[in-house]
């Protein structure tokens, strides 16, 4: 006898620094997740996202992500945030300029988490991120939920 799996509530996901949608493709394969908005500044990547996921809105600039901007594109509830932030500011092979590198978007990722307060968040990056930025973020991540 095979027991039926009871599906959990579908998790609504905001996908930041989306690239061509790799995280969202993974979510489609695994099930249980629905990407409600992308954020991607690269125009080629935006074209690919529009072809693959024409129903999902794209906000081009991460600096423009707020609860209000999300509501304007029809996004209310968000359970989780995923992000593939640029890695050169933290790469152990690079200069490791972290916060003083103009490509560093960790502060924006952190701001968005603090504003939206999702149940969970995943950031994909390189090991140097832990050393460079997590010391600053640790007190917020260790807070108990309200």
N, C-alpha and C positions, 0 to 999 in steps of 0.2 A: 504494500500500500504506500502510495506517495502522498505526503501531506502537501496541501496547497500553501504557497507562500502568500502571506497577507501583505499587500503593498503598503508601504508607509506613505505619508503625505508627500507629494512631489515638492522638492526643494526648489525655490525660486532663487536664481543665481545672477549676480551682476558680474560680468566678465571684463576685467580691466586689462589694458595693454594686450588686447586679444590676439594680435597677429592675424593669422588666417583661420582661427577658430579651433585650434587643437584641443583645448580643454572642453569646449562645447561638443566637439565630435566624440570625445571620450564619454561625456555625460549621456549622449544619445545612445551609445553602445551599451553602457551599463544600466541606463534607465533610472528613474527616480529624480531626475533633475530637469529643470526648465530654465534655459538662459532667457532672461527678461530684457537685457540690454547689453550691448557691447560698448567698449570705449577703446578706440584705436585711431591714432593720428595719421598713420601711413596710408596714403591714398590707394596704393596697389592693394594693400591688405583690406581696406574698406571695400574695394571692388569685389574681391574674393568673398568677403563676408556677405555682401549684398546678393551675390549669385547663390551662395550656399544657404543663406538664412534670410530671405527677403522680408520676412515678417518681423524680424528682430531689429529694433532701432539701434542706431550707432550714434553715440556722442563722441565727436572727434577728439576733444581735448580733455585730459584727465583733470585739469585745473577747473573745468566747468561742471564737474560732477558734484551735485548737491541733491538733497531730498527734493527741492523745488524743480531742478532741471530734470530729474527723473520723473516727477509727476507730470511735467509738460509733455513727455513722450509716452505717457500712459503706464509708468511703472510705479507701483505703490509698495507692496510687500516685497521684501528681500530677505531670504533666509541665510544666504551665504555670498561671499565675495571671493572670486578667484582672480589672481593677477600673475602675469608673466612680465614682471618689471625688467627694464633694461639692465643688463649685468655689468657693462664696462666700469661703472663707478666702484664696483666691489670685487672685480675679478682679481684673483691672486696673481694672475699673469700680467696685469696692467699696473697702472700707477696708484690704484687704490685711493682715489681722492674722495670717495664717499660723498659726504654732505656738501663738499665744495665743488663737486662735479655737476655741471648744468644738466646732465642726463639723469641724475639721481631723482627718481620718482617715489622713493620710499616714504618721504614725508607726506606726499599726496595720498598714497595708499593708507597711511596711518590716519590722516585727517578724515578720509572717507569712512574708515572703520569707526572712528570716534563719533562721526555725525550720524551714520546709518545704524550703528549698533547691531550688526548681523549676529546670528547665533554662532556662526563659524566663518573662518576666512583661511584661505590657502594662498601663499605667495611662493612662486617658483623662481629660484634664483641660484646664485653660486654660494659656496661656503663663506666667502668673505663678507657676505651680508650679515651673518651672525655676529661677527666681530665688530663690524663698523656701525651697525644701527640698532641691534637688539638691546644693547645696554640702555639706550635712551628709551626704548619702548617697553621694557620689561615691567615697570610699575603698573602701566595701564593693563597689560595682558594678564597680570596676576590679580587684578581686582576681582572680587566676587560679583556674580551677576546680580542685578537688581531684583 
